[in-house]
Amino acid sequence: MTLPIILVVIVMVAGFAATIAIGQSKTNKEGNPGYFHQTGKKWANLSWIYVVCTIAIVAVLIYALNR
């Protein structure tokens, strides 16, 4: 059961890194200057999505490990 946990963590870290890379890319900054208005609200919403997904994945893994 260790392999699925490792794979989930790898996918989560890769998704987080890709999100940060896209958000900070030069193309994104030039292509949509309005993107950086209300950044606090956008980061808060994104953080909540990550928190909810992390909790859901942990719950599924705990359930799978205790079956």
Buried (B, 14 or more C-beta within 10 A) or exposed (E): EEEEBEEBEEEBEEEEEEEEEEBEEEEBEEEEEEEEEEEEEEEEEBEEEEEEEEEEBEEEBEEEEEE
